[in-house]
Amino acid sequence: MRISCVASFYNAVVMPWLVPFLATHPGLSVEARLQPKAVDLIEEGIDLGIRIGPIRQQSLIARRLGRVDFALFAAPAYLARAGMPETPDDLARHEFCVLRGARPGDQLLLEGPDGAAATVAMHGRMAADAIETTQIAAEAGLGLALLAPWGVMGQVAIGRLVPVLPGWRAEPREVHAVWPGGRALSRRVRAVLDLMVEKAAAEPRLRAR
């Protein structure tokens, strides 16, 4: 079966679900299509998609898996040079590794403790339309980057990235498994969908704060 997903989420979250499942189901093969943007499932021959954020295609059937929060991170070298922001207002003097196409313009909406909110205008010399690239740029010390905490735990653990403004989150997004409406799910696709629903229910990285 073919699964469509963004690479960072698939590698960090979905793969650990699938590895033991494949070991106990030797007749199942999985092909991952790891495009950075949503694709037409029927045209691409995709059995099951995983979407993070709004589902704009009304022809799709969706099953909610949970929600992910994004947060700001930076390299220690950048923070040593530019200083650690203490409040959202401090972000005005910082450079960002900007993820293009993720939101209208370059306005970042932050939600903090006790319902506090802030809007930040992002600017910087590095921009890309793939989160993997903005993460690499942040690790290289080029600025702050909005990243998924579940995707950078390893880099934080070894000190390559540092959380910025802990307690503040940005752009919480719903995560769904999707498939074309009007199509009956095969037994293998149903089995993988059931696995994802089960694993997502126990996955701390998919629980809203």
DRENPA-3360 file (N, C-alpha, C; in nm, 2 decimals, always signed):
BEGIN
1 = MRISCVAS = +0.08/-0.12/+0.00/+0.00/+0.00/+0.00/+0.09/+0.12/+0.00 ~ +0.03/+0.23/-0.05/+0.11/+0.36/-0.06/+0.05/+0.46/+0.04 ~ +0.14/+0.52/+0.12/+0.10/+0.62/+0.22/+0.17/+0.76/+0.18 ~ +0.09/+0.86/+0.18/+0.14/+1.00/+0.15/+0.15/+1.07/+0.28 ~ +0.26/+1.14/+0.30/+0.29/+1.21/+0.43/+0.41/+1.30/+0.41 ~ +0.42/+1.41/+0.50/+0.54/+1.48/+0.50/+0.65/+1.40/+0.56 ~ +0.77/+1.42/+0.51/+0.88/+1.33/+0.56/+0.91/+1.34/+0.70 ~ +0.91/+1.46/+0.76/+0.95/+1.47/+0.90/+0.85/+1.40/+0.99;
9 = FYNAVVMP = +0.72/+1.41/+0.97/+0.63/+1.34/+1.05/+0.63/+1.19/+1.03 ~ +0.64/+1.15/+0.91/+0.65/+1.01/+0.88/+0.77/+0.94/+0.95 ~ +0.89/+1.00/+0.93/+1.01/+0.94/+0.99/+1.01/+0.94/+1.14 ~ +0.96/+1.05/+1.20/+0.96/+1.06/+1.35/+0.85/+0.99/+1.42 ~ +0.73/+0.98/+1.36/+0.61/+0.93/+1.43/+0.56/+0.80/+1.36 ~ +0.54/+0.80/+1.23/+0.47/+0.69/+1.17/+0.56/+0.57/+1.15 ~ +0.68/+0.59/+1.12/+0.77/+0.48/+1.10/+0.79/+0.39/+1.23 ~ +0.80/+0.45/+1.35/+0.81/+0.36/+1.47/+0.68/+0.28/+1.49;
17 = WLVPFLAT = +0.56/+0.33/+1.44/+0.44/+0.25/+1.44/+0.45/+0.14/+1.35 ~ +0.50/+0.16/+1.23/+0.49/+0.06/+1.12/+0.59/-0.05/+1.14 ~ +0.71/-0.02/+1.19/+0.82/-0.13/+1.19/+0.77/-0.25/+1.26 ~ +0.72/-0.25/+1.38/+0.68/-0.38/+1.44/+0.56/-0.44/+1.38 ~ +0.47/-0.35/+1.32/+0.35/-0.40/+1.25/+0.39/-0.48/+1.13 ~ +0.49/-0.43/+1.05/+0.54/-0.50/+0.93/+0.60/-0.64/+0.97 ~ +0.67/-0.64/+1.08/+0.73/-0.76/+1.13/+0.64/-0.87/+1.15 ~ +0.52/-0.84/+1.19/+0.41/-0.94/+1.22/+0.32/-0.96/+1.11;
25 = HPGLSVEA = +0.33/-0.88/+1.00/+0.25/-0.90/+0.88/+0.34/-0.91/+0.75 ~ +0.40/-1.02/+0.73/+0.50/-1.03/+0.63/+0.44/-1.02/+0.49 ~ +0.31/-1.03/+0.47/+0.24/-1.01/+0.34/+0.22/-0.87/+0.31 ~ +0.25/-0.77/+0.40/+0.22/-0.63/+0.37/+0.34/-0.56/+0.33 ~ +0.33/-0.48/+0.22/+0.44/-0.39/+0.18/+0.39/-0.25/+0.18 ~ +0.48/-0.15/+0.22/+0.44/-0.01/+0.23/+0.54/+0.07/+0.15 ~ +0.48/+0.16/+0.07/+0.56/+0.26/-0.01/+0.52/+0.40/+0.04 ~ +0.62/+0.47/+0.09/+0.59/+0.61/+0.14/+0.62/+0.71/+0.03;
33 = RLQPKAVD = +0.52/+0.80/+0.01/+0.54/+0.91/-0.08/+0.55/+1.03/+0.01 ~ +0.67/+1.09/+0.02/+0.70/+1.19/+0.12/+0.71/+1.33/+0.06 ~ +0.60/+1.37/+0.00/+0.60/+1.50/-0.06/+0.57/+1.61/+0.05 ~ +0.64/+1.73/+0.03/+0.62/+1.84/+0.13/+0.48/+1.90/+0.12 ~ +0.40/+1.88/+0.01/+0.27/+1.94/+0.00/+0.17/+1.83/-0.03 ~ +0.04/+1.86/+0.00/-0.07/+1.76/-0.03/-0.08/+1.73/-0.18 ~ -0.10/+1.60/-0.21/-0.12/+1.56/-0.34/-0.26/+1.50/-0.37 ~ -0.29/+1.48/-0.49/-0.42/+1.42/-0.53/-0.40/+1.27/-0.51;
41 = LIEEGIDL = -0.48/+1.22/-0.41/-0.46/+1.07/-0.37/-0.49/+0.98/-0.49 ~ -0.60/+1.01/-0.56/-0.64/+0.92/-0.67/-0.54/+0.93/-0.78 ~ -0.51/+1.05/-0.82/-0.41/+1.07/-0.93/-0.28/+1.00/-0.91 ~ -0.23/+1.01/-0.78/-0.10/+0.95/-0.74/-0.11/+0.81/-0.70 ~ -0.23/+0.75/-0.70/-0.24/+0.61/-0.66/-0.21/+0.59/-0.51 ~ -0.25/+0.68/-0.42/-0.22/+0.67/-0.28/-0.34/+0.61/-0.21 ~ -0.31/+0.51/-0.12/-0.42/+0.44/-0.05/-0.46/+0.52/+0.07 ~ -0.36/+0.58/+0.14/-0.39/+0.65/+0.27/-0.30/+0.77/+0.28;
49 = GIRIGPIR = -0.36/+0.89/+0.31/-0.28/+1.00/+0.33/-0.28/+1.05/+0.48 ~ -0.17/+1.11/+0.52/-0.17/+1.17/+0.65/-0.15/+1.32/+0.63 ~ -0.25/+1.40/+0.68/-0.25/+1.54/+0.66/-0.24/+1.62/+0.79 ~ -0.15/+1.71/+0.79/-0.13/+1.80/+0.91/-0.18/+1.94/+0.87 ~ -0.29/+1.98/+0.93/-0.35/+2.11/+0.90/-0.48/+2.09/+0.83 ~ -0.54/+2.20/+0.78/-0.67/+2.19/+0.72/-0.68/+2.10/+0.60 ~ -0.79/+2.03/+0.59/-0.82/+1.94/+0.47/-0.91/+2.02/+0.38 ~ -0.85/+2.06/+0.26/-0.93/+2.15/+0.17/-1.00/+2.07/+0.06;
57 = QQSLIARR = -0.98/+1.94/+0.05/-1.04/+1.86/-0.05/-1.17/+1.79/+0.01 ~ -1.28/+1.84/-0.03/-1.41/+1.79/+0.03/-1.44/+1.65/-0.01 ~ -1.37/+1.60/-0.11/-1.40/+1.46/-0.15/-1.33/+1.36/-0.06 ~ -1.25/+1.40/+0.03/-1.18/+1.31/+0.12/-1.25/+1.27/+0.24 ~ -1.24/+1.15/+0.29/-1.29/+1.11/+0.42/-1.17/+1.11/+0.51 ~ -1.20/+1.17/+0.63/-1.09/+1.19/+0.73/-1.12/+1.12/+0.86 ~ -1.01/+1.07/+0.92/-1.02/+1.02/+1.06/-0.91/+1.09/+1.14 ~ -0.96/+1.16/+1.25/-0.87/+1.24/+1.33/-0.77/+1.15/+1.41;
65 = LGRVDFAL = -0.64/+1.19/+1.40/-0.54/+1.12/+1.48/-0.50/+1.20/+1.60 ~ -0.51/+1.33/+1.60/-0.46/+1.41/+1.71/-0.43/+1.55/+1.67 ~ -0.34/+1.61/+1.74/-0.30/+1.75/+1.71/-0.15/+1.77/+1.74 ~ -0.09/+1.85/+1.66/+0.05/+1.88/+1.69/+0.07/+2.03/+1.71 ~ +0.16/+2.06/+1.80/+0.20/+2.20/+1.82/+0.34/+2.23/+1.77 ~ +0.36/+2.35/+1.72/+0.49/+2.39/+1.67/+0.55/+2.49/+1.77 ~ +0.68/+2.50/+1.77/+0.74/+2.59/+1.87/+0.87/+2.65/+1.80 ~ +0.93/+2.75/+1.87/+1.05/+2.81/+1.81/+1.18/+2.74/+1.87;
73 = FAAPAYLA = +1.28/+2.72/+1.78/+1.41/+2.67/+1.82/+1.52/+2.74/+1.75 ~ +1.64/+2.74/+1.81/+1.76/+2.80/+1.75/+1.88/+2.73/+1.80 ~ +1.99/+2.75/+1.73/+2.12/+2.69/+1.76/+2.18/+2.77/+1.87 ~ +2.26/+2.70/+1.96/+2.33/+2.77/+2.07/+2.42/+2.89/+2.01 ~ +2.48/+2.86/+1.90/+2.57/+2.96/+1.84/+2.49/+3.09/+1.81 ~ +2.37/+3.07/+1.75/+2.29/+3.19/+1.71/+2.25/+3.26/+1.84 ~ +2.21/+3.19/+1.94/+2.16/+3.26/+2.06/+2.28/+3.33/+2.14 ~ +2.40/+3.27/+2.13/+2.51/+3.33/+2.19/+2.54/+3.47/+2.12;
81 = RAGMPETP = +2.51/+3.47/+1.99/+2.54/+3.59/+1.91/+2.43/+3.70/+1.93 ~ +2.30/+3.65/+1.92/+2.19/+3.74/+1.92/+2.12/+3.76/+2.05 ~ +2.14/+3.67/+2.14/+2.08/+3.67/+2.27/+1.95/+3.59/+2.27 ~ +1.91/+3.54/+2.39/+1.79/+3.46/+2.41/+1.67/+3.55/+2.43 ~ +1.57/+3.54/+2.34/+1.45/+3.61/+2.36/+1.38/+3.57/+2.50 ~ +1.33/+3.67/+2.57/+1.26/+3.65/+2.69/+1.11/+3.67/+2.68 ~ +1.07/+3.75/+2.58/+0.93/+3.77/+2.56/+0.91/+3.77/+2.41 ~ +0.78/+3.76/+2.36/+0.76/+3.77/+2.22/+0.80/+3.90/+2.16;
89 = DDLARHEF = +0.80/+4.01/+2.23/+0.84/+4.14/+2.18/+0.99/+4.14/+2.14 ~ +1.07/+4.05/+2.21/+1.21/+4.05/+2.18/+1.23/+3.99/+2.04 ~ +1.13/+3.92/+1.98/+1.16/+3.85/+1.86/+1.17/+3.95/+1.74 ~ +1.13/+4.07/+1.76/+1.14/+4.17/+1.65/+1.28/+4.20/+1.61 ~ +1.38/+4.17/+1.70/+1.52/+4.20/+1.66/+1.59/+4.07/+1.62 ~ +1.52/+3.97/+1.60/+1.58/+3.84/+1.56/+1.55/+3.80/+1.42 ~ +1.64/+3.72/+1.36/+1.63/+3.67/+1.23/+1.56/+3.53/+1.24 ~ +1.49/+3.50/+1.13/+1.42/+3.37/+1.12/+1.46/+3.30/+1.00;
97 = CVLRGARP = +1.45/+3.17/+1.01/+1.46/+3.08/+0.90/+1.31/+3.05/+0.86 ~ +1.27/+3.12/+0.76/+1.12/+3.13/+0.73/+1.07/+3.01/+0.65 ~ +0.97/+2.95/+0.69/+0.90/+2.84/+0.61/+0.80/+2.90/+0.52 ~ +0.82/+2.90/+0.39/+0.73/+2.96/+0.30/+0.61/+2.87/+0.27 ~ +0.49/+2.93/+0.25/+0.38/+2.86/+0.21/+0.30/+2.80/+0.32 ~ +0.35/+2.82/+0.45/+0.28/+2.75/+0.56/+0.17/+2.84/+0.62 ~ +0.17/+2.97/+0.58/+0.08/+3.07/+0.64/+0.07/+3.19/+0.55 ~ -0.04/+3.27/+0.56/-0.05/+3.39/+0.48/+0.06/+3.49/+0.52;
105 = GDQLLLEG = +0.15/+3.53/+0.43/+0.25/+3.62/+0.46/+0.35/+3.56/+0.56 ~ +0.42/+3.64/+0.63/+0.52/+3.59/+0.73/+0.48/+3.63/+0.87 ~ +0.36/+3.63/+0.90/+0.31/+3.66/+1.03/+0.30/+3.53/+1.11 ~ +0.36/+3.53/+1.23/+0.36/+3.42/+1.32/+0.27/+3.45/+1.44 ~ +0.17/+3.36/+1.46/+0.08/+3.38/+1.58/+0.13/+3.28/+1.69 ~ +0.15/+3.34/+1.80/+0.20/+3.26/+1.92/+0.09/+3.26/+2.03 ~ +0.08/+3.15/+2.09/-0.01/+3.13/+2.21/+0.07/+3.10/+2.33 ~ +0.06/+3.17/+2.44/+0.14/+3.15/+2.55/+0.06/+3.10/+2.67;
113 = PDGAAATV = +0.12/+3.10/+2.79/+0.06/+3.06/+2.91/-0.07/+3.15/+2.94 ~ -0.17/+3.08/+3.00/-0.29/+3.15/+3.04/-0.36/+3.22/+2.93 ~ -0.35/+3.17/+2.81/-0.42/+3.23/+2.70/-0.36/+3.35/+2.64 ~ -0.24/+3.39/+2.68/-0.17/+3.51/+2.62/-0.15/+3.48/+2.47 ~ -0.15/+3.59/+2.39/-0.13/+3.58/+2.25/-0.04/+3.69/+2.20 ~ +0.03/+3.66/+2.09/+0.12/+3.76/+2.03/+0.13/+3.73/+1.88 ~ +0.15/+3.84/+1.80/+0.17/+3.83/+1.66/+0.31/+3.88/+1.63 ~ +0.39/+3.80/+1.56/+0.53/+3.84/+1.53/+0.55/+3.84/+1.38;
121 = AMHGRMAA = +0.61/+3.95/+1.33/+0.65/+3.96/+1.19/+0.79/+3.89/+1.17 ~ +0.79/+3.78/+1.10/+0.92/+3.71/+1.08/+0.99/+3.77/+0.96 ~ +1.12/+3.79/+0.98/+1.21/+3.83/+0.87/+1.34/+3.76/+0.88 ~ +1.41/+3.74/+0.77/+1.54/+3.67/+0.77/+1.59/+3.65/+0.63 ~ +1.71/+3.61/+0.63/+1.78/+3.60/+0.50/+1.77/+3.46/+0.44 ~ +1.71/+3.36/+0.52/+1.70/+3.22/+0.47/+1.55/+3.19/+0.48 ~ +1.50/+3.14/+0.36/+1.36/+3.09/+0.35/+1.36/+2.97/+0.26 ~ +1.26/+2.88/+0.29/+1.25/+2.76/+0.21/+1.10/+2.71/+0.22;
129 = DAIETTQI = +1.06/+2.63/+0.13/+0.93/+2.57/+0.14/+0.92/+2.43/+0.20 ~ +1.03/+2.39/+0.26/+1.04/+2.26/+0.33/+1.09/+2.28/+0.47 ~ +1.02/+2.22/+0.57/+1.06/+2.24/+0.71/+1.20/+2.17/+0.74 ~ +1.23/+2.07/+0.66/+1.36/+2.01/+0.68/+1.47/+2.10/+0.65 ~ +1.45/+2.19/+0.55/+1.55/+2.29/+0.52/+1.57/+2.40/+0.62 ~ +1.45/+2.45/+0.67/+1.46/+2.55/+0.77/+1.52/+2.50/+0.90 ~ +1.50/+2.37/+0.93/+1.57/+2.31/+1.04/+1.72/+2.31/+1.03 ~ +1.76/+2.27/+0.91/+1.91/+2.27/+0.88/+1.97/+2.41/+0.89;
137 = AAEAGLGL = +1.89/+2.50/+0.84/+1.94/+2.64/+0.85/+1.95/+2.69/+1.00 ~ +1.85/+2.65/+1.08/+1.85/+2.69/+1.22/+1.97/+2.62/+1.29 ~ +2.00/+2.50/+1.26/+2.11/+2.43/+1.32/+2.24/+2.49/+1.28 ~ +2.24/+2.55/+1.16/+2.37/+2.62/+1.11/+2.38/+2.76/+1.17 ~ +2.29/+2.80/+1.26/+2.30/+2.93/+1.32/+2.25/+3.05/+1.25 ~ +2.16/+3.02/+1.15/+2.11/+3.13/+1.07/+1.99/+3.20/+1.12 ~ +1.93/+3.16/+1.23/+1.82/+3.22/+1.29/+1.73/+3.13/+1.37 ~ +1.61/+3.18/+1.41/+1.51/+3.10/+1.48/+1.43/+3.03/+1.37;
145 = ALLAPWGV = +1.38/+2.91/+1.41/+1.29/+2.84/+1.32/+1.17/+2.78/+1.39 ~ +1.06/+2.79/+1.32/+0.94/+2.73/+1.38/+0.94/+2.58/+1.34 ~ +0.95/+2.49/+1.44/+0.97/+2.35/+1.41/+0.87/+2.27/+1.50 ~ +0.85/+2.14/+1.46/+0.77/+2.05/+1.54/+0.86/+1.99/+1.65 ~ +0.82/+2.01/+1.78/+0.90/+1.95/+1.88/+0.93/+1.80/+1.87 ~ +0.83/+1.73/+1.82/+0.85/+1.58/+1.80/+0.96/+1.55/+1.69 ~ +0.99/+1.65/+1.61/+1.08/+1.62/+1.50/+1.22/+1.66/+1.54 ~ +1.24/+1.73/+1.65/+1.38/+1.78/+1.69/+1.42/+1.74/+1.82;
153 = MGQVAIGR = +1.36/+1.64/+1.88/+1.39/+1.59/+2.02/+1.54/+1.55/+2.02 ~ +1.58/+1.48/+1.91/+1.72/+1.43/+1.91/+1.82/+1.54/+1.91 ~ +1.79/+1.65/+1.83/+1.88/+1.76/+1.82/+1.89/+1.84/+1.95 ~ +1.77/+1.85/+2.02/+1.77/+1.92/+2.14/+1.85/+1.84/+2.25 ~ +1.84/+1.71/+2.24/+1.91/+1.62/+2.34/+2.06/+1.63/+2.33 ~ +2.11/+1.65/+2.21/+2.25/+1.66/+2.19/+2.30/+1.80/+2.18 ~ +2.21/+1.90/+2.20/+2.25/+2.04/+2.21/+2.27/+2.11/+2.08 ~ +2.22/+2.05/+1.97/+2.23/+2.12/+1.84/+2.12/+2.23/+1.83;
161 = LVPVLPGW = +2.01/+2.21/+1.90/+1.90/+2.31/+1.90/+1.86/+2.34/+2.05 ~ +1.81/+2.46/+2.07/+1.76/+2.50/+2.20/+1.62/+2.55/+2.19 ~ +1.52/+2.51/+2.27/+1.39/+2.57/+2.27/+1.40/+2.72/+2.30 ~ +1.32/+2.80/+2.23/+1.31/+2.94/+2.25/+1.17/+2.98/+2.29 ~ +1.16/+3.06/+2.40/+1.03/+3.09/+2.46/+0.95/+2.97/+2.50 ~ +1.01/+2.89/+2.59/+0.93/+2.77/+2.63/+0.80/+2.81/+2.69 ~ +0.70/+2.73/+2.67/+0.57/+2.76/+2.71/+0.48/+2.83/+2.61 ~ +0.54/+2.88/+2.51/+0.47/+2.94/+2.39/+0.47/+2.84/+2.28;
169 = RAEPREVH = +0.35/+2.83/+2.21/+0.34/+2.74/+2.10/+0.28/+2.82/+1.98 ~ +0.29/+2.76/+1.87/+0.25/+2.83/+1.75/+0.17/+2.74/+1.66 ~ +0.06/+2.79/+1.60/-0.01/+2.72/+1.50/-0.04/+2.57/+1.53 ~ -0.11/+2.54/+1.63/-0.15/+2.40/+1.65/-0.23/+2.35/+1.53 ~ -0.20/+2.23/+1.49/-0.27/+2.18/+1.37/-0.32/+2.04/+1.39 ~ -0.44/+2.02/+1.34/-0.50/+1.88/+1.35/-0.43/+1.79/+1.26 ~ -0.42/+1.66/+1.30/-0.36/+1.56/+1.22/-0.47/+1.46/+1.18 ~ -0.49/+1.43/+1.05/-0.59/+1.33/+1.01/-0.53/+1.23/+0.92;
177 = AVWPGGRA = -0.59/+1.11/+0.92/-0.57/+1.01/+0.81/-0.68/+1.03/+0.71 ~ -0.65/+1.03/+0.58/-0.75/+1.06/+0.48/-0.74/+0.96/+0.37 ~ -0.86/+0.94/+0.31/-0.86/+0.86/+0.19/-0.98/+0.90/+0.10 ~ -0.98/+0.87/-0.02/-1.08/+0.92/-0.12/-1.22/+0.87/-0.08 ~ -1.32/+0.96/-0.08/-1.46/+0.92/-0.06/-1.51/+0.83/-0.17 ~ -1.60/+0.74/-0.14/-1.66/+0.65/-0.24/-1.57/+0.53/-0.27 ~ -1.46/+0.52/-0.20/-1.38/+0.40/-0.22/-1.38/+0.32/-0.09 ~ -1.41/+0.19/-0.11/-1.41/+0.10/+0.00/-1.27/+0.07/+0.04;
185 = LSRRVRAV = -1.23/+0.07/+0.17/-1.10/+0.04/+0.21/-1.07/-0.11/+0.20 ~ -0.95/-0.14/+0.14/-0.92/-0.28/+0.14/-0.88/-0.33/+0.28 ~ -0.86/-0.46/+0.30/-0.83/-0.51/+0.43/-0.70/-0.46/+0.48 ~ -0.60/-0.45/+0.39/-0.47/-0.41/+0.43/-0.47/-0.26/+0.47 ~ -0.54/-0.18/+0.39/-0.55/-0.03/+0.43/-0.62/-0.02/+0.56 ~ -0.73/-0.09/+0.58/-0.81/-0.08/+0.70/-0.72/-0.12/+0.82 ~ -0.64/-0.22/+0.80/-0.55/-0.27/+0.91/-0.45/-0.16/+0.95 ~ -0.39/-0.09/+0.85/-0.30/+0.01/+0.88/-0.37/+0.13/+0.94;
193 = LDLMVEKA = -0.49/+0.17/+0.89/-0.56/+0.28/+0.95/-0.59/+0.25/+1.10 ~ -0.64/+0.13/+1.13/-0.67/+0.09/+1.27/-0.55/+0.10/+1.35 ~ -0.43/+0.06/+1.30/-0.31/+0.07/+1.37/-0.28/+0.22/+1.41 ~ -0.29/+0.30/+1.31/-0.26/+0.45/+1.33/-0.35/+0.51/+1.44 ~ -0.48/+0.47/+1.43/-0.58/+0.52/+1.53/-0.54/+0.48/+1.67 ~ -0.50/+0.35/+1.68/-0.46/+0.29/+1.81/-0.34/+0.36/+1.86 ~ -0.24/+0.37/+1.78/-0.11/+0.43/+1.82/-0.12/+0.58/+1.85 ~ -0.20/+0.65/+1.77/-0.21/+0.79/+1.79/-0.28/+0.82/+1.93;
201 = AAEPRLRA = -0.37/+0.73/+1.97/-0.44/+0.76/+2.09/-0.35/+0.75/+2.21 ~ -0.24/+0.68/+2.20/-0.14/+0.67/+2.31/-0.01/+0.75/+2.28 ~ -0.01/+0.83/+2.18/+0.11/+0.90/+2.14/+0.11/+1.04/+2.21 ~ +0.20/+1.06/+2.30/+0.20/+1.19/+2.37/+0.23/+1.31/+2.28 ~ +0.30/+1.29/+2.17/+0.33/+1.40/+2.08/+0.21/+1.44/+1.99 ~ +0.10/+1.37/+2.00/-0.02/+1.40/+1.93/-0.13/+1.45/+2.02 ~ -0.10/+1.48/+2.14/-0.20/+1.53/+2.24/-0.19/+1.67/+2.25 ~ -0.30/+1.74/+2.25/-0.30/+1.89/+2.27/-0.27/+1.92/+2.41;
209 = R = -0.20/+2.04/+2.43/-0.17/+2.08/+2.56/-0.29/+2.12/+2.64;
% end
